[in-house]
Amino acid sequence: MDLEKVEELYRDILGPFPERVPLNLETLEEEDCGDFTRSLIAWDNDAEERVHGYLLRPKVEEKRPGVLVFHGHGAWELGKKSTAGVDVEGDKPCLGPGLVQRGLVVLCGDAICWGHRQNPGGAPSGVAYERVVAMRLLAEGRCMAGQYVWDAIRQCDVLQSLDFVDGDRIGAMGISMGSGHTWLSAMVEKRIQVLVGVSSFYTYKALYAPPITHCFMNHLPRVLQYGLETYDLFKLIAPRPFLMINGTTAVQDPVEATQEVYEKAKSAWEEAGMGEAFQLRFHEAGHGLTPETRE
């Protein structure tokens, strides 16, 4: 199947995006973190929803590249806090502070159902609310993956609206659910120029037989009906640099399927003369990063 057809089918799977409205960006709080500032900001995601995120900015004068950091399927009340280094227990390293200290402007937003985007009514909450939202989106002719892609599109809009961000140099990164958020978005949002995904790689065959527990956004309507596999979709990212990092011990990160995705997608980078820009690194650990793969 040619890439134009794959992209056409993928966009059909995602469903229509909301109307693009002005961001109405505002800063709600600002904290001095030594060599960077961390601001709580808000923007209009669409005509009905206002989303919050943390913006981490290095204390330098020149424009800097920007990066979207997507959080995983962790505690519902944390969301963006877990990537921005806010109210995180223990000494677990967060991606956001590490990246801003390397000179990047970092945006950490809430995925739908997390943080400020939890059910305002309180109940149902957690995964029960996530299920309700996923089913509502299907009823609207959309899907959870489409919502995640739209969120990334709007977060690129936020970064490009800032005069201290080089809007032509935007990357994305995430672990677990944040990994899927990264590569599902990059297939559509071409402003994402470079990406890193950590864990959560699979083929659809591996996802369903035997079933693997994953987030609702991983389940694409009609993907099997259309005869698409994960490696077909990955080719939409080429030739942009893409680093896959995967552990070898977690059930939700099938090693053979991850290797298959990489092997069957890499021809798209090789044909563009960018074979080295697509890499897969395994580590002897579980669903996350080791100190070495973190570096």
C-alpha positions in Angstrom: 0.0 0.0 0.0 1.5 3.4 -1.0 2.1 6.0 1.7 -0.6 8.4 0.4 -3.2 5.7 0.8 -1.9 4.9 4.3 -2.1 8.5 5.3 -5.6 8.8 3.9 -6.7 5.8 5.9 -5.0 7.0 9.1 -6.7 10.4 8.9 -10.0 8.6 8.3 -9.4 6.5 11.4 -8.6 9.5 13.6 -11.8 11.3 12.5 -12.4 15.0 12.2 -10.4 17.5 14.3 -12.2 20.3 16.2 -12.3 23.8 14.8 -9.1 25.7 15.3 -9.7 28.7 17.5 -7.3 31.4 18.9 -5.1 30.1 21.7 -5.9 32.9 24.2 -2.7 31.9 25.9 -2.2 33.1 29.5 0.3 32.6 32.3 -1.3 31.5 35.6 1.8 31.0 37.8 5.5 31.3 37.5 8.3 29.7 39.5 12.0 30.4 39.5 13.8 27.0 39.4 17.4 28.3 39.4 18.7 27.9 35.8 15.1 27.8 34.4 11.6 29.1 35.0 8.6 26.9 35.2 5.2 28.5 34.4 1.7 27.1 34.6 0.0 28.3 31.4 -3.5 27.7 29.8 -4.8 27.8 26.3 -8.0 27.1 24.4 -7.7 23.6 22.9 -10.9 24.1 20.9 -14.1 26.1 21.2 -15.2 24.2 24.4 -12.1 23.2 26.3 -9.3 25.1 28.0 -6.1 23.1 28.7 -3.3 23.6 31.2 0.3 22.8 30.9 3.7 23.6 32.4 6.2 25.6 30.3 9.9 25.2 31.3 12.1 27.8 29.8 16.0 28.1 30.1 17.4 31.4 31.2 19.0 32.3 27.9 18.3 35.2 25.6 18.4 33.6 22.2 15.6 31.5 20.6 15.7 27.9 21.6 14.2 24.7 20.2 11.0 23.5 21.7 9.9 20.0 22.8 6.6 18.5 23.7 6.9 16.0 26.6 3.9 13.7 27.0 3.2 11.9 30.3 2.4 8.3 30.8 -0.7 6.5 32.1 0.2 7.3 35.8 -1.6 8.9 38.6 -4.7 10.7 37.3 -4.1 13.8 39.5 -0.5 14.2 38.3 -0.6 14.3 34.5 1.6 17.1 33.4 3.2 17.4 36.9 4.9 14.0 36.4 6.9 15.3 33.4 7.4 18.9 34.6 8.8 17.8 38.0 6.0 19.2 40.2 4.7 17.2 43.3 6.6 14.1 42.2 7.5 11.8 45.1 11.0 10.5 45.7 14.0 11.2 43.5 12.6 9.8 40.3 14.0 11.8 37.4 11.5 13.7 35.3 12.0 14.4 31.6 11.1 18.0 31.6 13.8 19.4 34.0 16.5 17.3 32.3 15.6 18.7 28.9 15.3 22.3 29.9 18.7 22.1 31.5 20.0 21.1 28.1 18.7 24.3 26.6 15.3 23.3 25.3 12.0 25.0 25.9 9.7 22.2 27.3 5.9 22.1 27.2 4.2 19.5 29.4 0.5 19.3 29.0 -2.3 17.2 30.5 -3.7 14.4 28.4 -7.4 14.2 28.4 -8.7 12.7 31.7 -5.6 13.7 33.6 -4.8 16.7 35.8 -7.1 19.6 35.0 -8.8 17.4 32.5 -10.3 14.9 35.0 -14.1 14.6 35.2 -15.2 18.0 36.7 -18.2 16.1 38.2 -15.9 13.8 40.2 -17.5 10.5 39.3 -16.9 8.4 37.3 -13.1 9.0 37.7 -9.9 7.4 36.6 -10.0 4.6 34.0 -13.8 4.6 34.2 -13.9 8.2 33.0 -11.3 7.5 30.4 -13.6 4.8 29.1 -16.6 7.1 28.9 -14.5 9.7 27.0 -13.2 7.1 24.6 -16.8 5.9 23.9 -18.1 9.5 23.5 -15.4 10.2 21.0 -16.4 7.1 19.0 -20.1 8.2 19.1 -18.9 11.5 17.6 -17.1 9.7 14.8 -13.7 10.4 16.4 -11.4 8.4 18.6 -9.1 8.7 21.5 -6.0 8.7 19.3 -7.5 11.6 17.3 -7.9 13.6 20.5 -4.3 13.0 21.4 -3.1 14.0 18.0 -5.2 17.2 18.2 -3.7 18.0 21.6 -0.2 17.7 20.0 -1.2 20.0 17.2 -2.4 22.6 19.6 0.7 22.3 21.7 2.8 22.9 18.6 0.7 26.0 18.1 1.5 27.1 21.6 5.3 26.7 21.1 5.2 28.5 17.8 3.4 31.4 19.3 6.2 32.1 21.7 8.9 34.5 20.5 11.6 32.7 22.5 11.0 29.4 20.7 12.5 28.5 17.3 9.3 27.3 15.7 11.1 25.4 13.0 12.8 23.2 15.6 10.2 21.3 17.6 10.6 17.8 18.9 8.5 15.4 21.0 9.2 12.7 23.6 7.3 10.4 25.9 7.5 7.2 28.0 4.8 4.5 27.9 1.5 6.2 27.0 3.6 9.3 26.2 5.5 7.3 23.7 2.3 6.4 21.8 1.2 10.0 22.1 4.5 11.0 20.5 4.5 8.7 17.4 0.8 8.7 16.8 1.0 12.5 16.6 4.1 12.7 14.5 2.4 10.7 11.8 0.1 13.8 11.2 1.9 16.7 12.8 4.9 17.4 10.6 6.1 20.2 12.7 7.4 17.5 15.0 10.9 17.3 13.5 12.5 14.7 15.8 11.0 12.3 18.3 11.9 9.8 21.0 9.5 7.1 22.1 10.2 5.0 25.2 8.3 1.7 25.5 4.8 0.8 24.2 5.6 -0.5 20.8 3.6 -3.4 19.3 2.0 -4.7 16.2 -1.8 -4.9 16.2 -1.5 -8.6 15.8 0.5 -8.7 19.1 -1.8 -6.2 20.8 -4.8 -8.5 20.4 -3.5 -12.1 20.4 -3.1 -12.6 23.3 -4.5 -9.3 24.6 -2.1 -6.8 26.0 -3.4 -4.2 28.4 -2.8 -0.7 26.9 -4.4 2.7 26.9 -7.6 3.5 25.0 -5.6 5.7 22.5 -3.7 2.6 21.3 -6.9 1.1 19.8 -7.5 2.5 16.4 -11.0 2.0 14.9 -11.0 0.0 11.6 -7.2 -0.4 11.6 -7.5 -4.2 11.0 -10.4 -3.7 8.6 -8.1 -1.4 6.5 -5.3 -4.0 6.6 -2.9 -1.6 8.4 -0.1 -2.5 10.8 1.9 -0.3 13.1 4.9 -0.5 10.8 2.8 0.8 7.9 1.9 3.9 10.0 5.5 4.4 11.2 6.5 5.0 7.6 4.5 8.3 7.7 7.2 9.6 10.1 10.1 9.1 7.8 12.6 10.6 7.1 12.5 12.6 10.4 14.8 11.3 13.2 13.1 8.8 15.4 14.6 6.9 18.3 12.8 3.9 19.7 13.9 2.7 23.2 12.3 -0.5 24.6 12.9 -2.7 27.6 13.0 -6.4 27.3 11.1 -7.5 30.5 7.7 -5.9 30.4 4.7 -7.8 29.0 3.3 -4.6 27.4 6.5 -4.1 25.4 6.7 -7.3 23.3 10.3 -7.6 22.0 9.6 -9.6 18.9 6.8 -7.3 17.8 8.9 -4.2 18.5 11.7 -5.6 16.4 9.3 -6.4 13.6 7.9 -2.8 13.6 11.4 -1.5 13.3 12.6 -3.9 10.6 9.5 -3.4 8.5 9.3 0.3 8.8 13.0 1.2 8.3 12.9 0.9 4.5 11.1 4.3 4.5 14.1 6.0 6.1 16.6 4.0 4.0 14.9 5.0 0.7 15.2 8.6 1.7 19.0 8.2 2.4 18.3 8.7 6.2 18.7 5.1 7.5 20.7 6.2 10.5 18.0 8.6 11.6 15.7 5.7 12.6 17.1 3.6 15.5 15.9 1.0 17.9 17.7 0.5 21.3 16.9 -2.3 23.6 17.8 -2.3 27.3 17.7 -5.0 29.9 15.0 -3.3 32.0 11.3 -2.9 32.2 8.8 -0.3 31.1 10.9 2.9 31.2 14.4 4.2 31.0 17.7 3.2 32.5 20.3 5.8 33.4 22.2 4.9 30.2 19.2 5.1 27.8 18.1 8.2 29.6 21.3 9.9 28.4 
